[in-house]
Amino acid sequence: MNPALDVRELAKSYGQKQAVNGVSFQIPAGQIFGLMGMNGAGKTTILRMLATLLKPDSGDALIDGNSIVKNPEKVRACISYLPDEAGAYRSMTGKNYLKFIAGLYFRDEAEQKDCAALGEEICGLGEALERKINTYSRGMTRKLVLARTVMTKPKLAILDEPTSGLDVLNSLDIRKTIRNCANEYGTAFLLSSHHMQEVSTTADRGAIMKDGVFLAEGTPQELLDMYQAKTLEEAFEKAVRSA
């Protein structure tokens, strides 16, 4: 079986700045891969290329067998993308927002209804879905837009800093949701994060990035062993400082 995502020597420059330099990795269906790096490491550039928002200078990636270079329209049909600062239509209720998004993906009314119902279940906001989104906290909004991202059961969900700015409890809820969706629906997840704990507790595999390249890749335990570290923070520090 082909992996959900197969990245092959992906590269992108901005003028003289090499943002991503020949990166390759794979994500099987139902697994979670975490990109770890400081600002400017190239994480978001990778995510945007895979979401077909940026065209790579060289290399390619196959998502469910579709090339981001040759068949971007087919890629868009099988992915979902959640940017760092994604928002929702604040004048809508949470329930109507999920219905609206479902209508963008499915023509059949029964499929729309099932999709929106799944979104309601995933976000776990209960009666708050009857309220307008402009009354939501940041954590509630993030749960809603994450539900919007995964309720269509994409082959690959691309998440940029999914718990950025959230408190501990909301962060835990988001991580559990990601893990549950990977297990239950077979969705592959690619997430970027500044939080090593997020990768340690959520991802099956991860990579430490600096200056557009992977310094190390493996399971959280493999990364710990590689740098003889007790935590991923320590492994990350050793990797980046020694590069």
C-alpha positions, -999 to 999 in steps of 0.1 A, spaced: 0 0 0 13 34 -9 19 59 19 -7 87 23 22 112 18 54 106 0 77 136 -1 106 134 -26 135 159 -25 113 189 -20 130 223 -23 120 259 -22 139 292 -21 129 328 -15 155 348 -35 189 339 -20 172 322 10 170 284 8 138 278 28 136 240 22 165 220 8 158 185 -6 135 172 21 122 136 18 99 117 41 67 95 42 36 92 63 15 61 62 -23 63 65 -34 67 101 0 80 114 10 114 127 43 131 117 56 162 136 79 188 122 100 205 149 120 236 144 126 272 153 110 301 133 125 301 98 134 264 99 112 257 68 83 240 85 55 263 72 70 264 37 68 226 36 32 227 47 22 253 22 38 234 -7 20 203 3 -13 223 5 -5 235 -31 -4 271 -19 33 273 -30 49 256 -60 82 239 -52 113 249 -71 123 212 -74 112 178 -61 77 166 -57 53 150 -32 26 124 -38 -6 126 -16 -27 95 -21 -7 90 -52 -14 125 -67 15 148 -75 14 183 -59 32 195 -91 13 177 -118 -21 172 -103 -27 199 -76 -65 199 -81 -66 162 -72 -44 168 -42 -68 195 -30 -96 170 -31 -80 147 -7 -63 170 19 -73 196 45 -52 224 58 -54 243 90 -31 274 91 -17 287 124 -42 316 127 -72 300 110 -105 316 120 -142 310 113 -171 332 103 -177 349 136 -213 360 128 -223 324 123 -232 299 150 -209 270 153 -235 246 140 -242 267 109 -205 271 103 -201 233 102 -231 229 79 -217 256 56 -183 239 53 -200 205 47 -219 221 19 -187 231 2 -174 195 1 -205 175 -6 -235 180 -30 -256 152 -16 -277 165 14 -274 133 33 -236 135 30 -236 171 41 -257 162 71 -234 133 81 -203 154 77 -217 183 98 -228 158 125 -194 143 126 -179 178 130 -202 185 159 -191 152 175 -154 159 169 -153 194 183 -172 184 215 -187 219 220 -222 207 227 -247 235 234 -222 261 226 -226 253 189 -259 272 191 -240 304 199 -223 327 175 -186 321 171 -178 357 181 -186 345 217 -161 317 216 -128 316 235 -96 309 215 -97 273 226 -133 268 215 -126 284 181 -96 261 176 -116 230 184 -142 241 159 -118 248 131 -99 215 138 -133 197 135 -139 215 102 -105 203 90 -110 166 98 -147 160 95 -144 154 57 -120 125 65 -92 137 43 -63 114 33 -39 140 48 -46 167 73 -20 195 74 -19 214 107 3 244 113 9 249 151 -25 233 161 -22 242 198 -5 276 195 -17 300 222 -39 275 239 -39 266 276 -29 231 289 -64 216 290 -74 228 255 -40 217 241 -46 182 256 -81 181 240 -67 191 206 -40 164 208 -65 137 218 -87 147 189 -59 144 164 -49 110 178 -85 97 178 -91 108 142 -59 92 130 -69 59 147 -106 59 138 -106 74 102 -71 65 90 -63 101 83 -26 108 81 -15 140 99 14 163 93 18 189 120 44 216 128 50 225 164 73 246 186 62 223 215 83 192 218 58 177 243 32 179 216 53 158 192 64 135 220 29 126 231 10 128 198 32 119 169 43 85 157 74 100 141 90 134 138 118 154 123 140 181 138 146 209 112 171 237 108 178 259 78 155 239 55 169 204 61 162 175 84 188 171 111 172 139 125 141 118 119 125 90 138 101 80 165 102 101 197 121 73 214 146 70 185 153 108 187 159 105 224 183 76 219 200 93 190 210 123 212 212 104 245 186 128 258 159 125 285 134 148 268 127 159 232 136 194 242 170 182 252 173 162 219 162 192 199 187 215 216 216 191 210 206 186 174 203 223 166 234 235 185 256 208 169 244 214 134 
